[in-house]
Amino acid sequence: MFYYACRNTFLLLASILLLLSASACGEEKQAIDPARAQQHASPIEAYNSFGMDMYLEAAADASHNVVLSPLSMAMALSMTMNGAKGGTLDEMQTIMQVGDIASEIRNSGNKELMSKLEDSSADIELSIANSLWIRAGSNVYKDFKASNEQHYNALVSELDFDTPSSVNAINNWVKEATGEKISHIIEDPIDQNTLMFLINALYFKGDWRHKFLRMDTTDQPFRLLDGSSITVPMMEQTKEFPYLKAEAFQAIRLAYVNENWNMILVLPNDGIELSEVQEKWLKDLSSWREGFQTSTVKLGLPRFKVEFQLKMKDTLQAMGMETAFDREDADFSGIAPIPPNIYLDNVMHKAFIEVSETGTTAAAVSSSEFKELSGISSSIAMTFDRPFFFAIEEKTTGMIAFMGSIMNPLQ
């Protein structure tokens, strides 16, 4: 029987769209507004709102591209909550904005959500995969494993974490589950105190309903935050699109071949920075997702490809999820017998997105590490030649799979 040393690790992964490459370390962050940390009418609203909170924290430093997956993070943290108890669970429910809903209802709802998303994926590639990798000989509760198997269809596997082959096995699973867009999430060697990796991987690939013609793509300027310009490949087409003109920004919806899925693109008005739009308008999700009218738009959109990695620990702590990371006070007694105590050591999120003339490819991975202590009718010109925001949404459920911002399409 394997007895835990001074600490144990539990890792979550979630993947769907893009890889973010920045962390929020070194900055003092403000806790989430209590008025927003409340139970929503549906878990989808809660997950979308939680995702926006995470995005706004990640985008606080406006110098880099950001992309993350609210869906991926929500599934990963939901599986983690199956082992949380007491105040640790309360804090996680608050951050996730789902209230004190019973775990069985939450898990059943997530299972139904994943099923609906997969059922709506005709003509596109969509993969939602979960796995649980446990150190051989660990005394992880059967109920914890069974709950994630039953509701998340999670693969459960025991491995000898002291051998390099275990790292290869986990990373190969991630690579396959994300269409080879994210090649690894685990580094060799695995810490001797690691107990478990719980992984959610999401992969999306969809062609545009109206593809851009490569012959119409030309080199055009893109204005950076410092006022300088770079030359980017700008895709162009003129068609009727759902279009929204708001006080400080314009927005457009681009449908994929499967029209249940679409990308929303938000362009600040000239002279207004994206950071101002994010702070004053984007946090109200309805302000950029409702009120579209069909209009003829001459659209210019740069090709872009972004990888992003986010260390979520600091952000989650700043938002109020502190106990889960406390070596003494964390209560994950639903995972395995304690003492020694199990605590959340780190949470990672990786994502990838590529947008071209034909469509979009996206993937994401979220990792949590636990350790143990002992309306316009005329033609409109809309060129995304300055920083902008985007989101990929499934319309029948309203679930936002990915969101992010492009500060420099060539980064």
ZAMARGU-4260 file (C-alpha; in steps of 0.2 Angstrom, whole numbers, plus 5000, padded with zeros to 4 digits):
<rodrens>
0) 5000/5000/5000 | 5006/5017/4995 | 5007/5029/5010 | 5007/5048/5006 | 5022/5057/5010
5) 5022/5075/5017 | 5011/5081/5002 | 5001/5074/4988 | 4996/5081/4971 | 4980/5081/4961
10) 4979/5088/4944 | 4965/5094/4933 | 4966/5097/4914 | 4953/5105/4903 | 4954/5109/4884
15) 4944/5118/4871 | 4951/5133/4862 | 4968/5142/4865 | 4984/5142/4875 | 4987/5158/4886
20) 5005/5162/4889 | 5005/5174/4905 | 5002/5173/4923 | 4995/5186/4935 | 5009/5184/4948
25) 5016/5199/4957 | 5000/5209/4956 | 4988/5212/4970 | 4971/5207/4964 | 4954/5213/4970
30) 4942/5200/4976 | 4927/5196/4966 | 4912/5208/4968 | 4900/5199/4981 | 4885/5205/4970
35) 4891/5194/4956 | 4897/5179/4966 | 4879/5173/4967 | 4869/5158/4961 | 4863/5160/4944
40) 4847/5154/4936 | 4857/5140/4927 | 4874/5132/4928 | 4878/5138/4911 | 4875/5157/4916
45) 4886/5153/4931 | 4900/5145/4921 | 4900/5159/4908 | 4901/5173/4922 | 4915/5163/4930
50) 4924/5162/4914 | 4922/5181/4911 | 4929/5184/4929 | 4944/5173/4925 | 4946/5182/4908
55) 4946/5199/4916 | 4959/5195/4928 | 4970/5187/4915 | 4968/5202/4903 | 4972/5215/4917
60) 4989/5216/4909 | 4984/5222/4892 | 5001/5219/4883 | 4998/5201/4878 | 4985/5190/4869
65) 4973/5180/4880 | 4962/5165/4877 | 4954/5153/4889 | 4940/5141/4890 | 4926/5144/4903
70) 4919/5127/4898 | 4935/5118/4901 | 4939/5126/4918 | 4921/5123/4924 | 4921/5105/4920
75) 4939/5103/4928 | 4934/5112/4944 | 4917/5103/4945 | 4926/5087/4945 | 4937/5093/4959
80) 4922/5099/4969 | 4917/5080/4970 | 4931/5078/4983 | 4928/5095/4992 | 4919/5097/5009
85) 4914/5110/5021 | 4921/5128/5019 | 4932/5122/5005 | 4917/5117/4995 | 4908/5133/5000
90) 4922/5144/4993 | 4922/5134/4977 | 4904/5135/4974 | 4904/5154/4977 | 4919/5156/4965
95) 4910/5145/4952 | 4894/5155/4956 | 4883/5139/4957 | 4877/5142/4975 | 4875/5127/4986
100) 4867/5115/4973 | 4869/5097/4978 | 4883/5088/4970 | 4872/5075/4962 | 4862/5089/4953
105) 4878/5098/4948 | 4886/5082/4941 | 4870/5077/4932 | 4868/5094/4925 | 4886/5094/4918
110) 4883/5077/4911 | 4868/5083/4902 | 4877/5099/4896 | 4892/5089/4889 | 4879/5078/4880
115) 4870/5093/4872 | 4886/5100/4866 | 4891/5084/4858 | 4874/5082/4850 | 4875/5099/4843
120) 4892/5096/4834 | 4886/5089/4817 | 4898/5095/4803 | 4911/5101/4816 | 4924/5092/4827
125) 4920/5092/4845 | 4928/5081/4858 | 4926/5083/4877 | 4936/5070/4886 | 4940/5067/4905
130) 4952/5056/4914 | 4958/5052/4931 | 4977/5046/4933 | 4980/5039/4951 | 4997/5034/4959
135) 4997/5015/4960 | 4993/5010/4977 | 4984/5026/4983 | 4969/5024/4993 | 4957/5036/4983
140) 4939/5033/4988 | 4929/5022/4976 | 4914/5035/4977 | 4925/5049/4971 | 4932/5039/4956
145) 4914/5032/4952 | 4906/5049/4952 | 4918/5056/4939 | 4917/5040/4929 | 4898/5040/4929
150) 4895/5059/4926 | 4910/5064/4916 | 4914/5047/4907 | 4931/5049/4915 | 4945/5036/4911
155) 4952/5030/4927 | 4969/5023/4927 | 4983/5019/4940 | 5001/5022/4935 | 5018/5020/4943
160) 5022/5039/4944 | 5040/5035/4948 | 5043/5029/4930 | 5045/5041/4914 | 5032/5030/4905
165) 5018/5037/4916 | 5022/5055/4910 | 5022/5049/4892 | 5005/5040/4895 | 4997/5056/4902
170) 5004/5068/4889 | 5000/5056/4875 | 4982/5056/4881 | 4982/5075/4882 | 4989/5076/4864
175) 4977/5064/4857 | 4962/5072/4866 | 4967/5090/4859 | 4970/5085/4841 | 4989/5086/4844
180) 4987/5105/4848 | 4993/5103/4866 | 5007/5091/4867 | 5010/5090/4886 | 5004/5096/4903
185) 5014/5085/4914 | 5033/5087/4916 | 5045/5073/4920 | 5048/5069/4934 | 5032/5068/4943
190) 5034/5075/4961 | 5035/5060/4973 | 5020/5067/4983 | 5009/5068/4968 | 4993/5058/4972
195) 4982/5060/4956 | 4979/5070/4940 | 4961/5073/4935 | 4960/5079/4917 | 4947/5087/4906
200) 4952/5090/4888 | 4942/5099/4875 | 4945/5100/4856 | 4935/5111/4843 | 4937/5112/4825
205) 4924/5121/4814 | 4924/5128/4796 | 4916/5145/4793 | 4899/5144/4785 | 4905/5158/4774
210) 4924/5155/4771 | 4936/5169/4767 | 4944/5167/4750 | 4963/5166/4752 | 4965/5177/4736
215) 4956/5191/4745 | 4969/5191/4760 | 4981/5205/4759 | 4994/5213/4770 | 4987/5227/4780
220) 4992/5237/4795 | 4987/5232/4813 | 4988/5246/4826 | 4996/5241/4843 | 4993/5248/4860
225) 5009/5259/4859 | 5003/5267/4843 | 5015/5258/4832 | 5009/5247/4818 | 5013/5230/4811
230) 5008/5222/4795 | 4997/5207/4796 | 4987/5195/4784 | 4970/5203/4784 | 4956/5191/4778
235) 4941/5200/4769 | 4924/5197/4763 | 4907/5207/4762 | 4891/5198/4767 | 4876/5199/4778
240) 4880/5195/4796 | 4872/5198/4813 | 4879/5214/4818 | 4878/5225/4834 | 4883/5243/4836
245) 4884/5248/4854 | 4890/5264/4863 | 4908/5260/4863 | 4910/5245/4852 | 4904/5235/4837
250) 4901/5217/4837 | 4898/5203/4824 | 4894/5185/4824 | 4902/5173/4812 | 4893/5156/4810
255) 4902/5140/4807 | 4895/5127/4795 | 4885/5120/4810 | 4876/5136/4814 | 4873/5131/4832
260) 4891/5137/4834 | 4897/5154/4831 | 4911/5166/4835 | 4907/5183/4842 | 4920/5197/4838
265) 4920/5213/4848 | 4929/5229/4841 | 4931/5244/4851 | 4926/5261/4843 | 4941/5270/4836
270) 4949/5280/4850 | 4943/5268/4864 | 4955/5255/4871 | 4950/5237/4873 | 4954/5238/4892
275) 4940/5252/4894 | 4927/5241/4884 | 4932/5226/4895 | 4930/5235/4911 | 4914/5245/4908
280) 4904/5233/4896 | 4911/5216/4893 | 4908/5210/4911 | 4890/5212/4907 | 4888/5197/4896
285) 4871/5202/4889 | 4879/5219/4882 | 4889/5210/4868 | 4878/5194/4866 | 4861/5201/4863
290) 4853/5214/4851 | 4861/5209/4834 | 4853/5213/4818 | 4857/5207/4801 | 4867/5219/4791
295) 4879/5220/4776 | 4896/5221/4783 | 4913/5223/4774 | 4923/5213/4786 | 4942/5213/4788
300) 4949/5200/4801 | 4967/5196/4803 | 4973/5178/4803 | 4979/5173/4821 | 4986/5159/4830
305) 4988/5160/4849 | 4995/5149/4863 | 4991/5154/4881 | 4996/5147/4898 | 4988/5154/4914
310) 4993/5150/4932 | 4976/5151/4940 | 4981/5149/4958 | 4984/5168/4962 | 4968/5173/4953
315) 4957/5160/4962 | 4964/5165/4979 | 4961/5183/4975 | 4943/5179/4970 | 4940/5171/4987
320) 4945/5153/4985 | 4958/5153/4998 | 4955/5138/5009 | 4957/5125/4995 | 4975/5130/4994
325) 4979/5130/5013 | 4989/5116/5019 | 4981/5115/5036 | 4963/5120/5032 | 4959/5113/5015
330) 4945/5100/5016 | 4946/5087/5002 | 4941/5073/5013 | 4930/5066/4999 | 4945/5061/4989
335) 4955/5050/5001 | 4956/5046/5020 | 4964/5061/5030 | 4975/5065/5039 | 4987/5068/5032
340) 4978/5083/5024 | 4975/5085/5005 | 4976/5102/4998 | 4976/5111/4981 | 4993/5116/4977
345) 4991/5124/4959 | 4979/5126/4945 | 4985/5128/4927 | 4975/5132/4911 | 4982/5129/4894
350) 4973/5134/4878 | 4976/5136/4859 | 4967/5144/4845 | 4970/5146/4826 | 4959/5156/4815
355) 4961/5156/4796 | 4951/5158/4780 | 4943/5141/4782 | 4938/5141/4800 | 4944/5139/4818
360) 4954/5125/4828 | 4955/5127/4846 | 4960/5116/4862 | 4962/5119/4880 | 4969/5111/4896
365) 4965/5116/4914 | 4976/5108/4928 | 4973/5108/4947 | 4987/5101/4958 | 4983/5094/4975
370) 4996/5090/4988 | 4995/5082/5005 | 5003/5088/5021 | 5005/5076/5033 | 4853/5236/4820
375) 4860/5245/4803 | 4853/5242/4785 | 4867/5250/4775 | 4884/5242/4771 | 4896/5243/4786
380) 4915/5243/4786 | 4922/5233/4800 | 4940/5230/4800 | 4949/5222/4815 | 4964/5232/4814
385) 4967/5235/4832 | 4965/5225/4848 | 4949/5215/4849 | 4939/5203/4859 | 4932/5186/4854
390) 4921/5172/4860 | 4915/5155/4853 | 4898/5151/4859 | 4886/5136/4856 | 4869/5145/4853
395) 4857/5131/4859 | 4864/5130/4876 | 4872/5148/4877 | 4888/5140/4883 | 4904/5150/4880
400) 4917/5137/4875 | 4931/5150/4873 | 4935/5168/4875 | 4950/5179/4873 | 4958/5195/4866
405) 4970/5198/4852 | 4982/5212/4856 | 4995/5207/4842 | 4990/5194/4829 | 5008/5190/4826
410) 5013/5186/4844
</rodrens>
